[in-house]
Structures are given as C-alpha cells and as structure tokens.
Amino acid sequence: MAFSFLGLPAPVRQYARPTEEPAPMVVQKAPVRTIPGYSHRVSSKFQPKTTEDYGDGGAYPEIHISQFPLGMGSKDKISDSNVLALQVNDNGRAQYDAIVKKKNQLVYSSFNDVVEKVPEAEALAKPTLEEEIETAAKTKAALDALVSGKVAAAHPINVSRQKSVKETSTYIRYTPHDQGFGDKPPEQRIIRMVEAPVDPIQPPKYKHKKAVRGPGSPPVPVLHSPPRKLTVQDQQAWKIPPCISNWKNAKGYTIALDKRLAADGRGLQKVTVNNKFASLAESLAIAERKAREEISTRGRMQKLLDEKHKQEKEQQLREKAASILKERSGGQSRKDESDGSDDDDDPQARRERDKLRYERRREREREMRLENLMGKKGKLARDEDRDVSEKIALGQLQGGKGASGAQFDSRLFNQSQGMDSGFGNDDEYNVYSKALMDRGKASVYRPKADAEGVDGDKDFNDLKSSSTKRFRADKGFQGTDHTQTRSGPVQFAYDEATESHKRERSDSRERRRSNSRDLRRSRSHSRDRKRRRVRSSDREDDSKDPFDVDRFLTDARRGNRR
C-alpha cells in the first residue's frame, strides 16, 4: 500500500535476513578453596598464599608467617595505584587526613588542633627545688661531655701513630696462567701490595652539596563562621566612603565642601584663643616703635658727627693747601728768573740729565722684565686675548692683506637671538643692536694700556702733587700762575667783544650790503673792476676783520649766485 501510494510497483521478491544464534556460554567453575576452621588451621598447616585464601577478611593472627591480604605490603608486586589504605585512629574512626600528611610536616587537620587548649594547673606549676637541681646536674653532665670530647681531640697524645710501610704492606703469592709458556711451567712470584701515598695538600675529590630545603609545615587553618544572608544594616555598614585628600584626587570624585570639612576634623575641635596673644602683640608693637625711634635718633646723631668731622677735615686741607701755595708762590718766580738760562747752556748738566734718564729707563725695563718672569700678563698676551670689538675700540685691529684667519667676537656665541628666532619686528629698522665704536668715547681721556706699568702710579701722584720737575717746563710763560692746578683737559674761556668792536662789525656789514647793491645795479662793469673793488674793500676790512670771516661770507654768496 505504501508503494502504491508513492506510485511505485509492488516488489516481486522478498528478502529474508538470516538470524544469528549466539553460541551457548560455557561456565567454568573456579575451584573451591576450603579454608579450615580456626581450631584446625595450625594443625592442618594451612598457609594463605593467594588472595582467595583470605576471603573477605584480613590476615590470620594465629599463623605466624608473612601475610599480604589483598596484596597490601607486598614488595614483589609493584602497584601503579596511588590509593592509600584506610586507617583508623585510636578511637576507631577513619583518618581521612592521611592524604594531606607528609613525613616531616606537622599538619593541623582536626578540630581539636584548632581549639584552644586549656592547660591544667599542674602543667603550669613551677618545678620544685629537687627537680631544678636534677635538671641542672643533667645539663652540666651533658656540657662536660661535649667539652671533654673537644679538648681530648685537640691533644696530640690521642693522635693515632702513622704506621710504617712494612706494617701496612701485604704479601700475595701470584701464580701466572700456564698458557703461552710452552713446556716450561710458569713460576710463582711473591708480590707485596703497598698503598699509594696520598698528597696531604691534594684537594678533595668530592664536593659537598647543600640539600634543598623542603617545604615547611602548612599554617594553622582559620575557622570561619558559616555563611549567612546579609542584612540591610550589614550592607550599609560595609559602604566605606573613599579617602578624601586635600592634595590629590586621582579618581576624580566631586566631593562637597561639607564632606571635606568633616573629613578634616576641624569641626570636632573647639577653637580657643589665649588672652596672652593680645598682650604679646601689643608688647611687640611697643618694642618695634621704640626701636624705630632709637634707630632714627642714632642715625641723626651719626649724621651730625659725620658732617662735623667732614668740616674739620676740609678746614685742615684748606689750611694745608694755603700754606703749600704760599711756599710755592714765594720761591718759584725767583728761581725761574735766576736759574732760567744756566741749565740750558751748560752741556755738563745736560749730559748728567741724559745719563740719569738712561739709568732710570734701564731700571724700569729691568723691573718690567722681572714682573713678566713672575707671571704677570704682558701687553702681547693681553692683546691676544682681546675680542675683535675691543681691538677695534682700541685701534689695534688692522685689516687688509696683513690680517690672517677669521676673527670672531666670542660674546656673540652665547646669544640666542638671530635671524632664525625673529631678530626683530618688521616695522623697526634696527639692523645693529648697539654701536660698533661706542667704547671709543669712554677711552678718549683714559691712559694707555701700559700706563699702569713701572712707576705708573708714582708719576701720576708726582704730577698731581707738583713735587717733580719731569713734567714742568724749565721756563714758564709770562703772566701764568704756577700755583693753579688742573684736573682735566684745557678749558677755554669765551672773550666777549667790546662795544666798539661790535660797532665796527655792524659798520662793515652795512658797507658790504651797500657794495652788493651797487654791484647788482651796475652789471655792465667789467669783472676786473669788481675784483679791484672787492680787493680794496678787503684791504680796508683787514684791520677790522682779522679772522677773514666777512670775506668767507662774501665768497660763499658769490658762489651761490654762480
């Protein structure tokens, strides 16, 4: 029907599956091992050798032979199983902690090991006098035995005597094998065996190795209470707020100010101010005011004393200067008038002066050489160490073909400003940061670099005090005052013109104006005539215009017209 439903023809043949009948099982009965009773085991000489001899029990205590029930303890049979034998304690209960215990470890695995032991009064009682004496005697005997053994081993008497070679040697009769000797039998020999000598300094051939320390005993277990459901109070109690710090906030918490003040703990303290703080502040203010008054008074007094001392010193200097000027003015003019022409005309005096100058110059050169040998920096060394700007300011730098090598100003190397860093604003025209010849102004009246050499200060002091003749003329000018001193360059005084001179200059100016008008009116005159007229006017004005200022102005006007 199923095939017709699917539209397939019905099968013609039928297939029958062969049935396989299992072979009958042959049950082999094991030989029954009869175990004699308890009273007949010894008499029947029963010896358990197989596992079936023990049945479901253990060993037979009445049979005195080695028994291995279930193969336990047998050395012949090596078992791969790591199952431990079940053991019981003294109370008959199974010891399940055998799996965690090891040979040299102390493992606390029972409840009694965790519970605190309450010692008895007898265990905590102090020992009696007899027990103390007995313990002390035992301890002393043990220590004496140790000390006596160490001392006896150190004595040379107890060192064993070294045996001789004859005592340690042994004799052996040696009979060689009879093969390979032919018809002649082998001869016997007596051999003496001697131990080879041992070098006492030879290092040991074995090496001590420290054994690795095994694992220690596990710690005592901590007993915890059984787990229970947390209550709401417990959950709220375990909500610990984060630590509030006044310096760090790594987590980025937003903490209110009241929480910070509460964590600071300043609200828990009551602020009390001692009354003595006010008295201390008042005392300090009074002390400061008094100190200021004393300092100001002391300063005024010191200022008055300094002024008085200064006035006295100035008065002394005036008196001294007046006396010196008086002495100089009294004998100076007469000496110049009387001895003026004798020294210049005397050749002997001139030679003596030249000789004295030569000796002094040699002394100065000798002192200069000594100073150079002592390590003083000379002029050449100073010139070599100078920068380019200093050489330019001092006029020592000579450019051109003679200059060899590139020269740089070392002060420009430690500056960070430059073209790469901006240099300056765009609206400014400051190409140069400073003037190149700025130092020359300050060194106009400054002495030379080598002026501080030999007799430098001495010459200056002599010139200042006017006590030397080296910088003074032999003959002075008429009308000059030798008593006046000068501390700076020559100063010129402006001489005002008199009224008559002013009038003459105004007349000459009017005359030139009239001449210029006449020249403009009469342009037909020849150039020679004009020159003649100008020359005549110039001759007339020579006496009135000694410096030719008017002629210079006239030539300037004539040149502008051209």
Protein Blocks (a to p, Z undefined) as FASTA:
>chain_A
ZZmmnopacdfbdcddddddddddddddddddddddfklmmmnopacfbfklnomaccdf
klccdddehhioiaklccfbfcdcddddfkopacfklmmpcfklccdfbfklmpccdddf
klmpccdfklmmmmmmmmmmmmmmmmmmmmmmmpmklpccdddfklmpccddddddfehn
ljaccdddddddddddddfkbccfbdcdddddddddddddddddddddddfklmmmmmcc
ddddfkbcfkopacdfklmmmmnommmpccdddfklmmmmmmmmmmmmmmmmmmmmmmmm
mmmmmmmmmmmmmmmmmmmmmmmmmmmmmmmmmmmmmmmmmmmmmmklmmmmmmmmmmmm
mmmmmmmmmmmmnopacfklmmmmpcfklmmmnopacghjklgcjdddfklmmpcbdfkn
oopafkbccfbfbdfklmmmmmmmpccfklmmghklmmmmmmmnopafklccfbdcehia
fkbccfbdcddddddddfklmmmmmmmmmmmmmmmmmmmmmmmbcfklmmmmmmmmmmmm
mmmmmnommmmmmmmmmmmmZZ
